[in-house]
Amino acid sequence: MDINEDCIRRRAYRMWEVEGRPPGRYEDHWQRARQEIETELLRASEHMSNTDHRLPLHVEEALIVDVALYDCTRGG
């Protein structure tokens, strides 16, 4: 799955900030961010393919997609 690097960069940066900005953890944060986004996008994709789109989405279902795309839809 091809993910925009800006999405990964924003997620990795947030991880770095949450963890207190530790030095030397760039690669770890990058890999974790990429894995999280891939997992969330795959989950959202699978969920959407199993959803009857003629019916309105429940809030919880809409949030799956929103969370998965959070870093990919902000700024940049």
N, C-alpha and C positions, 0 to 999 in steps of 0.2 A: 504494500500500500504506500503510495507516494504522499508524503505529508510536507507541506510548506515549512521550510526551516524557520520562518518567523514564528510559526505556531510553537514549535519546539523551543525556540529561544525564549519566548515569553513564559512558557510553563517552567523551563529550567531556572529562569531568573526568579520566579515566584518561589520555587523550592529553595533556592539559595537564600533568599530573604527570610523565609519562614525558619530555616535552620540556623539563623543568626549570622549569615554571610561568612561561612567558613572558607578559608583559603584552600586552593588546590583541589576542589571538588567538582570542577567544571565538567569533566568527562562523565562522572557518576550522575550528576544532575541531568546532563544532556541525554544519556541513555535511559534514565528513568522517565524523563519527560516524554521521550519518543515512544517508549513502551506504553505508558499510560494513555497517550493520545491514540495510538494504534488500537489498543484494546477498547477504548471508549467508542471510536469510530466504527470498529467492527461490530460491537454490541448494538450501536444505533442502527447500523445498516441491516443487521439481522432482524432487529425488532421491526424496522420499517417494512421489510419485505414480508413479514408475517402479520402486518396490520391491515385491516380492511379500511382503506382510505376513503370509503364512502361515508364512514361514521366519523364524528368529531373525536379528536384525540383527547384523552384524559390529561389532566395536568401532569401526572407522573410520567406518562409516555412522552409528552412534549419535553419534559425536563431531561430525559435521556439524551435526546439530540442536542439540546441546549448546552448541557454539561460537556458533551463530547466536542462541541465546536467552540467552546468558550474562548480558548486561546487563538483560534483561527479567525475569529470574527471581530476581534478588538483591534482598533487602530491599524497602523502599518500600511 
